[in-house]
């Protein structure tokens, strides 16, 4: 089958990648790539191409009800997080963990657990956990490099895995575009959930951090940093540390998050059972429901719960609740602009039939079993160079999903490959010195950015290798994640035990 645009159909995606690498500006890159797609479609006229990019690509992206549901979900969750944070609820939850810590291992383990509690937003994780755990780690002689690593490794990896977070609307939205490009009628939320076990890097990096914390062992530059702090004079507390909120304030954070999770699954289960009463498996039930409706209703319920509790506890006035919600939602503006442009670019790529061309070119030459590993490595490289996981996902996902459906008869390959997009993007974002979460982790812990990147990178590379050897590569050949996840977890623990040394062990 011949394709009207041939190799040119891939030009917008390539332009988005190259511009992102050159300019570090994802918004400019995605907009320019969408403009290029429009220009190619109209025959090379850049002015007509600009209008084509606006109408229909951008206008259709705005007019889609599903897109608006994702947008409102993200804004409501951002507002909820803003209220919870302003009221001191999230800080109170983390402070509860602080009281359980004793000794260096206790401080590191408490920081690791705190990072998993603040699962709903990576930015909130970096700033809240970093600022809260820093005085404790300073007091117990845990280096700020180590705390930055723990915070960074439980920010994006945790938020990207959470069933309810500021990431999920974005991830599900991109999967929806990929499924549409593939011509597959499938609920994107259910597709997302089915791929959870294949998010190898995100899962293994969380487990690796836990092993580092609980074993109290390190290697490479991190070991040197830990020994330096252990031998240094005691660090004086930073001036201006905020007083901890009362423990009861933790309900302002716990209840909204619990509400959000429970309402999501209640609506999914209720609607799925109504739409498919004959379904017996949970994924069949979830797949029959409208995931966007469940996400939107649950986020509204969570926001109302957070606002009500903040008012009833007198933590915030109504004016402060409104202001905190607006500021929390505003923090997601950049991410939503990227998502909107990703939808627009996806429409342009579809109009050029880039997926069809790519499928025709690779169908006979690319082994489907190797696709997840190649996708993971590609996304890791792009995300590392550009410093953005969201931009990487937006560029790669619309091409990978239809390609994976076309080159493989195995229904699991598209699920594994989409998980590889998200995991690879997370790896690069985690390691890149220009990533926002990398910078925020160093800001929240008051650690030098270069020192943070230098000490964290060897750990991330090790986990990346484990994610390929015990993850994407065997998964592509049909090995179950129920086998691979325990093996990968064991590999993480063995690596720390064999190569790591205690701080007090002579070098």
KOLVO-67201 format. One line per field, with one value per residue (C-alpha): residue number from 1; residue in one letter; x negated, y, z. Coordinates in Angstrom, 3 decimals, m for minus. Each point is the difference from the previous one (the first is absolute). Layout:
% KOLVO-67201
sero: (NUM|...)
kolnu: (A|...)
c1: (X|...)
c2: (Y|...)
c3: (Z|...)
//
This chain:
% KOLVO-67201
sero: (1|2|3|4|5|6|7|8|9|10|11|12|13|14|15|16|17|18|19|20|21|22|23|24|25|26|27|28|29|30|31|32|33|34|35|36|37|38|39|40|41|42|43|44|45|46|47|48|49|50|51|52|53|54|55|56|57|58|59|60|61|62|63|64|65|66|67|68|69|70|71|72|73|74|75|76|77|78|79|80|81|82|83|84|85|86|87|88|89|90|91|92|93|94|95|96|97|98|99|100|101|102|103|104|105|106|107|108|109|110|111|112|113|114|115|116|117|118|119|120|121|122|123|124|125|126|127|128|129|130|131|132|133|134|135|136|137|138|139|140|141|142|143|144|145|146|147|148|149|150|151|152|153|154|155|156|157|158|159|160|161|162|163|164|165|166|167|168|169|170|171|172|173|174|175|176|177|178|179|180|181|182|183|184|185|186|187|188|189|190|191|192|193|194|195|196|197|198|199|200|201|202|203|204|205|206|207|208|209|210|211|212|213|214|215|216|217|218|219|220|221|222|223|224|225|226|227|228|229|230|231|232|233|234|235|236|237|238|239|240|241|242|243|244|245|246|247|248|249|250|251|252|253|254|255|256|257|258|259|260|261|262|263|264|265|266|267|268|269|270|271|272|273|274|275|276|277|278|279|280|281|282|283|284|285|286|287|288|289|290|291|292|293|294|295|296|297|298|299|300|301|302|303|304|305|306|307|308|309|310|311|312|313|314|315|316|317|318|319|320|321|322|323|324|325|326|327|328|329|330|331|332|333|334|335|336|337|338|339|340|341|342|343|344|345|346|347|348|349|350|351|352|353|354|355|356|357|358|359|360|361|362|363|364|365|366|367|368|369|370|371|372|373|374|375|376|377|378|379|380|381|382|383|384|385|386|387|388|389|390|391|392|393|394|395|396|397|398|399|400|401|402|403|404|405|406|407|408|409|410|411|412|413|414|415|416|417|418|419|420|421|422|423|424|425|426|427|428|429|430|431|432|433|434|435|436|437|438|439|440|441|442|443|444|445|446|447|448|449|450|451|452|453|454|455|456|457|458|459|460|461|462|463|464|465|466|467|468|469|470|471|472|473|474|475|476|477|478|479|480|481|482|483|484|485|486|487|488|489|490|491|492|493|494|495|496|497|498|499|500|501|502|503|504|505|506|507)
kolnu: (X|X|X|X|X|X|X|X|X|X|X|X|X|X|X|X|X|X|X|X|X|X|X|X|X|X|X|X|X|X|X|X|X|X|X|X|X|X|X|X|X|X|X|X|X|X|X|X|X|X|X|X|X|X|X|X|X|X|X|X|X|X|X|X|X|X|X|X|X|X|X|X|X|X|X|X|X|X|X|X|X|X|X|X|X|X|X|X|X|X|X|X|X|X|X|X|X|X|X|X|X|X|X|X|X|X|X|X|X|X|X|X|X|X|X|X|X|X|X|X|X|X|X|X|X|X|X|X|X|X|X|X|X|X|X|X|X|X|X|X|X|X|X|X|X|X|X|X|X|X|X|X|X|X|X|X|X|X|X|X|X|X|X|X|X|X|X|X|X|X|X|X|X|X|X|X|X|X|X|X|X|X|X|X|X|X|X|X|X|X|X|X|X|X|X|X|X|X|X|X|X|X|X|X|X|X|X|X|X|X|X|X|X|X|X|X|X|X|X|X|X|X|X|X|X|X|X|X|X|X|X|X|X|X|X|X|X|X|X|X|X|X|X|X|X|X|X|X|X|X|X|X|X|X|X|X|X|X|X|X|X|X|X|X|X|X|X|X|X|X|X|X|X|X|X|X|X|X|X|X|X|X|X|X|X|X|X|X|X|X|X|X|X|X|X|X|X|X|X|X|X|X|X|X|X|X|X|X|X|X|X|X|X|X|X|X|X|X|X|X|X|X|X|X|X|X|X|X|X|X|X|X|X|X|X|X|X|X|X|X|X|X|X|X|X|X|X|X|X|X|X|X|X|X|X|X|X|X|X|X|X|X|X|X|X|X|X|X|X|X|X|X|X|X|X|X|X|X|X|X|X|X|X|X|X|X|X|X|X|X|X|X|X|X|X|X|X|X|X|X|X|X|X|X|X|X|X|X|X|X|X|X|X|X|X|X|X|X|X|X|X|X|X|X|X|X|X|X|X|X|X|X|X|X|X|X|X|X|X|X|X|X|X|X|X|X|X|X|X|X|X|X|X|X|X|X|X|X|X|X|X|X|X|X|X|X|X|X|X|X|X|X|X|X|X|X|X|X|X|X|X|X|X|X|X|X|X|X|X|X|X|X|X|X|X|X|X|X|X|X|X|X|X|X|X|X|X)
c1: (0.000|m1.392|0.361|0.582|m2.610|m2.540|m3.042|1.219|2.770|m2.650|m1.396|2.248|m0.941|m3.690|0.241|1.573|m2.849|m2.808|1.456|0.524|m3.638|m1.264|2.207|1.003|3.403|2.664|2.883|m1.828|m1.051|3.492|1.594|m2.596|0.454|3.775|m0.506|m2.310|2.650|2.559|m2.426|m0.682|3.715|0.799|m2.838|m2.789|1.636|m1.141|2.794|2.699|m1.816|0.172|3.755|0.276|m1.853|2.497|3.099|0.678|m2.889|m0.030|3.696|0.961|m2.342|1.813|3.484|m0.337|2.143|m2.456|m2.884|1.918|0.728|m3.721|m0.718|2.587|m1.150|m3.579|1.087|2.217|m2.787|m2.467|2.434|0.522|m3.756|m0.276|2.638|m1.502|m3.472|1.089|1.995|m3.045|1.631|m2.726|m2.731|1.835|0.081|m3.726|m0.705|1.755|m2.680|m2.748|0.961|m0.621|m3.574|m3.042|m3.572|m1.233|1.927|3.149|m0.380|m0.564|2.838|2.373|m0.951|0.653|3.415|0.846|m0.751|2.509|2.646|m0.222|0.783|2.497|m2.421|m3.734|m0.513|1.747|m2.101|m3.300|0.776|2.009|m2.068|m3.292|0.732|1.601|m2.614|m3.072|m0.328|0.342|m2.541|m2.422|0.319|m0.571|m2.906|1.681|m1.538|2.160|m1.126|1.593|3.192|0.195|m0.357|2.757|2.297|m0.661|0.493|3.363|1.306|0.511|m0.222|2.697|2.232|m0.239|1.151|2.769|3.541|0.967|m2.498|m0.649|m1.747|2.764|2.227|m2.956|m1.078|3.498|0.588|m3.074|0.967|3.443|m1.597|m2.174|2.958|1.981|m2.930|m0.120|3.741|0.486|3.247|m1.216|0.336|m3.265|0.284|0.308|m2.911|m2.032|0.838|m0.828|m3.479|m0.833|m2.072|m2.155|m1.187|m3.269|m2.273|2.489|0.632|m3.622|m1.336|2.439|m1.115|m3.682|0.374|1.675|m2.906|m2.553|1.882|0.669|m3.404|m1.923|m2.425|m1.299|m2.496|m1.641|0.193|2.896|m2.139|m2.633|2.672|1.379|m3.444|m0.767|3.107|m0.593|m3.457|1.042|1.125|3.707|2.047|1.736|3.766|1.042|1.556|3.651|1.109|3.786|1.658|1.653|3.816|2.060|0.236|3.786|m0.537|m1.134|3.683|0.193|m2.388|0.940|3.760|0.024|m2.485|1.986|3.196|m1.580|m1.147|3.235|2.282|m2.085|0.343|3.625|1.016|m2.104|1.467|3.596|m0.072|m1.950|2.455|2.895|m1.600|m1.233|2.010|m1.441|m3.625|m1.782|m3.576|m0.826|m1.699|3.088|2.156|m2.360|m0.347|3.760|0.200|m0.728|m3.354|0.182|3.319|m1.377|m3.121|1.954|2.574|m2.639|m2.197|2.969|0.901|m3.598|m0.153|3.294|m1.213|m3.295|1.737|2.623|m2.544|m2.281|2.967|1.385|m3.430|m0.426|m3.320|1.017|2.656|2.276|m2.047|m3.227|1.525|0.994|m3.431|m1.858|2.133|m0.644|m3.743|m0.086|1.839|m2.237|m3.073|1.333|0.370|m3.308|0.728|3.472|m1.373|m2.415|2.842|2.215|m2.792|m0.695|3.637|m0.299|m3.232|1.561|2.828|m2.528|m2.015|3.192|1.007|m3.390|0.458|m3.449|0.924|1.060|m3.285|m2.052|1.910|m0.537|m3.722|m0.648|2.574|m2.291|m3.308|0.636|0.371|3.072|m1.737|m2.701|2.383|0.517|m3.758|m0.686|2.842|m1.303|m3.514|1.277|2.238|m2.747|m2.394|2.515|1.176|m3.546|m1.032|3.109|0.661|3.708|1.914|3.287|m1.449|m1.590|3.260|1.850|m2.393|m0.439|3.292|2.138|m2.452|m0.839|3.539|1.220|m3.370|0.110|3.545|m0.993|m3.252|1.118|2.910|m0.754|2.487|m2.528|m2.659|1.927|0.517|m3.690|m1.142|2.229|m1.378|m3.508|0.809|1.027|m2.879|m2.652|1.268|m0.079|m3.626|m1.229|1.972|m1.364|m3.637|m0.091|m1.671|2.506|3.086|2.443|0.267|m3.794|m0.257|2.908|m1.487|m3.220|1.946|2.232|m2.955|m2.337|m2.559|m2.337|1.523|m3.257|m0.687|3.536|m0.316|m3.522|0.932|3.382|m0.972|m1.897|2.988|2.421|m2.211|m0.147|3.784|0.367|m2.116|2.042|3.174|m1.186|m1.538|2.830|2.729|0.562|m2.204|1.466|3.491|m0.164|m0.536|3.054|m1.378|2.663|m0.514|0.933|m3.300|m2.053|0.952|m1.222|m3.180|m0.628|0.663|m2.491|m2.543|0.387|m0.561|m2.963|m1.648|0.205|m1.228|m2.939|m1.238|1.110|m2.044|0.983|m1.043|m2.057|m1.815|m3.629|m0.538)
c2: (0.000|3.407|3.043|3.453|1.756|m2.800|0.771|3.596|m1.304|m0.540|3.541|1.605|m2.589|0.288|3.795|m0.094|m2.163|2.015|3.364|m1.203|m1.110|3.258|2.525|m1.801|1.565|m2.692|2.414|1.665|m3.403|m1.495|3.117|0.165|m3.693|0.440|2.966|m2.168|m2.729|2.541|1.381|m3.454|m0.746|3.220|m0.529|2.147|3.397|1.027|2.555|m2.450|m2.611|2.232|0.339|m3.778|m0.503|2.287|m1.237|m2.887|m1.427|2.360|0.852|m3.666|m0.694|2.683|m1.063|m3.651|m0.834|m2.691|2.460|2.490|m2.676|m0.749|3.722|0.551|m3.117|1.300|3.470|m1.371|m2.260|2.894|2.166|m2.783|m0.348|3.777|0.046|m3.013|1.529|3.492|m1.457|m1.936|m3.375|m1.544|1.286|m1.491|m3.426|0.129|1.228|m3.099|m2.078|2.159|m1.123|m3.609|0.615|m0.841|m0.134|0.443|m2.951|1.194|3.480|m1.389|m2.511|2.675|2.261|m2.867|m0.703|3.702|0.171|m2.769|1.678|3.175|m2.026|2.328|2.592|m0.076|3.728|m0.183|m3.048|1.759|3.123|m1.427|m3.104|1.787|2.897|m2.159|m2.756|2.225|1.037|m3.631|m1.273|2.797|m0.906|m3.735|0.554|m0.977|1.988|2.409|m1.817|m3.180|1.800|1.621|m3.431|m1.460|2.933|m0.017|m3.768|0.124|3.000|m0.708|m3.832|m0.079|2.635|m1.744|m3.301|1.323|m0.815|3.490|2.819|3.139|m2.252|m2.447|2.289|0.848|m3.638|m1.271|2.857|m0.938|m3.671|0.960|1.790|m3.025|m2.383|2.237|0.095|m3.782|m0.230|m1.958|0.405|m0.340|1.975|1.847|m0.118|m3.793|m0.158|2.092|m2.265|m3.192|1.362|0.806|m3.158|0.876|3.383|m1.660|2.999|1.836|m3.098|m1.092|3.455|0.238|m3.430|0.882|3.120|m2.103|m2.472|2.838|1.532|m3.172|m1.617|3.209|m0.775|2.181|m0.070|2.447|3.766|m0.388|m2.024|2.749|2.622|m2.013|m0.514|3.697|0.953|m2.679|1.429|3.672|2.141|m0.046|2.117|2.925|0.184|2.364|3.233|0.535|m3.640|0.036|m1.430|m3.350|0.086|m1.940|m3.736|0.212|2.149|m3.153|m0.823|2.945|m1.921|m3.611|0.315|1.757|m2.469|m2.938|1.557|0.431|m3.623|m1.517|2.110|m0.850|m3.717|0.201|1.857|m2.269|m3.123|1.296|1.209|m3.024|m2.448|1.911|0.060|m3.603|m2.079|m3.205|1.012|m2.142|1.374|3.314|1.346|m0.837|1.907|2.994|m0.059|0.253|3.122|3.551|0.720|3.724|0.332|m1.862|2.142|3.239|m0.908|m1.253|3.092|2.270|m2.072|0.181|3.757|0.537|m2.251|1.901|3.370|m1.106|m1.453|3.034|2.218|m2.207|m0.341|3.773|m0.562|2.381|2.599|m0.294|2.659|m1.890|m3.267|1.623|1.596|m3.235|m1.943|2.488|m0.001|m3.788|m0.259|2.666|m2.166|m2.420|2.625|m0.796|m3.748|0.563|2.215|m2.798|m2.532|2.232|0.402|m3.734|m0.663|2.486|m1.555|m3.455|1.141|1.297|m3.218|m1.992|2.159|m0.701|m3.721|m0.132|m3.138|m1.706|0.870|m1.064|m3.259|m0.751|0.755|m1.968|m2.766|m2.479|1.094|0.767|m2.912|0.731|m1.584|2.692|2.941|0.666|0.117|2.258|2.307|0.173|0.931|2.563|1.724|m0.053|1.742|2.644|0.738|0.235|2.426|2.176|m0.233|m0.702|m3.235|1.588|1.285|m3.373|m1.831|2.461|m0.524|m3.776|m1.458|0.870|m1.949|m2.944|m1.149|m0.452|m1.426|m2.622|m1.058|m0.365|m1.952|m2.510|m2.392|m0.256|2.283|0.555|1.664|3.324|m0.006|m0.722|2.553|2.756|m0.768|0.257|3.505|1.143|m1.743|1.190|3.561|m0.236|m1.248|2.901|2.541|m1.521|0.266|3.167|3.022|2.281|m1.907|1.954|m2.789|m0.308|3.720|0.012|m2.952|1.923|3.151|m1.791|m1.648|2.987|m2.203|1.188|m0.975|m1.295|m2.093|m1.404|m1.034|m1.415|m2.207|m1.103|m0.926|m3.258|m1.324|0.896|m1.642|m3.208|m0.084|0.756|m3.058|m2.143|1.313|m1.289|m3.307|m0.936|2.050|1.150|m2.599|m3.206|1.548|0.469|m3.741|m0.769|m0.352|0.988|3.113|m2.159|m1.805|3.026|2.376|m2.313|m0.735|3.697|0.764|m2.705|1.430|3.434|m1.429|m2.153|2.933|2.191|m2.832|m1.017|3.371|2.214|0.784|1.379|3.561|m1.122|m2.736|0.922|0.712)
c3: (0.000|m0.986|2.213|m1.434|2.117|0.254|2.115|0.429|2.271|2.684|m0.326|2.674|2.649|m0.927|0.077|3.458|1.311|m1.621|1.004|3.564|0.119|m1.483|1.804|3.233|m0.676|m0.343|m0.645|m2.895|m1.353|0.040|m1.483|m2.785|m0.753|m0.208|m2.343|m2.131|m0.172|m1.180|m2.580|m1.442|m0.265|m1.900|m2.463|1.440|0.616|3.536|0.540|m1.049|2.075|3.069|m0.407|m0.527|3.277|1.725|m1.813|0.268|2.037|2.987|m0.050|m0.121|2.918|1.995|m1.101|1.022|3.039|1.102|m0.224|2.104|2.593|0.266|0.309|2.725|1.853|0.025|1.131|2.775|1.293|m0.155|1.947|2.536|0.513|0.384|2.762|1.776|m0.072|1.085|2.894|1.221|m0.573|m2.135|2.315|2.996|m1.668|m0.619|3.529|1.297|m1.718|1.492|3.503|m0.997|m1.131|2.091|m1.268|m3.554|m1.396|1.698|m1.496|m3.487|0.271|1.329|m2.930|m2.423|1.540|0.045|m3.713|m0.645|2.154|m2.088|m3.133|m1.614|m1.402|m0.733|0.592|3.370|0.838|m0.730|2.003|2.899|0.724|m0.649|2.322|2.682|0.213|m0.383|3.680|1.147|m2.546|0.918|3.668|m0.644|m2.408|m3.274|m2.846|m1.943|m3.146|1.378|0.982|m3.437|m1.599|2.166|m0.700|m3.753|m0.199|1.745|m1.945|m3.707|0.331|2.684|m1.614|m3.363|1.535|2.230|m1.083|1.094|m0.539|m1.997|m2.550|m0.760|m2.037|m2.207|m0.419|m0.725|m2.447|m2.028|0.004|m1.259|m2.963|m0.735|0.135|m2.345|m2.439|0.115|m0.657|3.215|1.944|3.565|3.215|0.570|3.790|m0.024|m2.454|2.441|2.943|m1.921|m0.691|3.632|0.464|m2.993|1.318|0.941|0.586|2.183|2.115|0.289|0.867|2.922|1.218|m0.498|2.146|2.679|m0.066|0.259|2.943|1.983|m0.550|0.655|m2.819|m2.830|m2.844|m2.366|0.535|2.436|2.380|m0.038|0.732|2.906|1.511|m0.362|1.977|2.613|0.693|m0.100|2.954|0.779|m2.394|1.623|m0.609|m2.784|1.134|m0.678|0.081|0.150|3.052|m0.556|m0.267|2.582|m0.689|m0.345|m3.094|m1.832|m0.536|m2.420|m2.270|0.710|m0.408|m3.412|m1.467|1.377|m1.347|m3.408|m0.166|1.315|m2.195|m3.081|0.526|1.122|m3.167|m2.213|1.574|0.007|m3.598|m1.207|1.540|m1.521|m3.455|0.033|2.508|m1.472|0.751|2.574|0.030|1.633|m3.124|m2.052|2.464|0.082|m3.772|m0.456|2.164|m1.089|1.624|m0.693|1.832|3.017|0.113|m0.271|2.658|2.441|m0.383|0.685|3.059|1.254|m0.468|1.835|2.820|0.330|0.029|2.520|2.426|m0.295|0.895|2.790|1.640|m0.286|m1.698|m2.796|m0.578|m3.041|m1.746|0.714|m1.213|m3.274|m0.396|0.831|m2.464|m2.786|0.643|0.140|m3.310|m1.542|0.648|m2.610|m2.706|m1.738|0.017|m1.438|m2.785|m0.898|0.047|m2.166|m2.563|0.163|m0.893|m2.875|m1.268|0.311|m2.272|m2.529|0.116|m0.515|m2.966|m1.587|0.739|1.579|1.896|m3.228|m1.681|3.005|0.264|m3.672|0.272|3.184|m0.060|m1.689|1.539|3.690|2.385|2.151|2.987|m0.065|m0.354|3.765|0.631|m2.981|1.035|3.587|m1.155|m2.518|2.538|2.623|m2.411|m1.103|3.537|1.340|m2.741|0.235|3.732|m0.431|0.385|m1.072|m3.263|m0.744|0.609|m2.216|m2.898|0.151|1.256|m3.091|m2.179|2.239|0.821|m3.606|m1.036|2.754|m0.900|m3.655|0.255|2.618|0.357|3.711|1.819|2.783|m2.180|m0.253|3.777|0.665|m2.584|1.410|3.459|m1.456|m1.289|3.457|1.792|m2.445|0.195|3.784|m0.025|m2.113|2.021|3.187|m1.118|m2.074|1.636|m1.761|1.154|2.151|2.590|0.169|0.664|2.467|1.905|0.511|0.913|2.517|1.728|m0.450|m1.723|m2.738|m3.364|m1.510|3.102|m0.147|m3.651|0.425|2.956|m1.353|m3.547|0.756|1.954|m2.791|m2.636|2.039|0.361|m3.711|m0.840|2.406|m1.654|m3.382|1.124|2.376|m1.664|m3.555|m1.736|1.495|0.125|m3.767|m0.315|2.101|3.543|2.522|2.135|2.992|m0.629|m1.038|2.816|2.814|m1.973|m0.576|3.663|0.975|m2.441|1.613|3.488|m1.069|m1.814|3.096|2.244|m2.213|m1.232|2.866|3.096|3.365|0.749|3.006|m1.952|m0.783|m3.690)
//
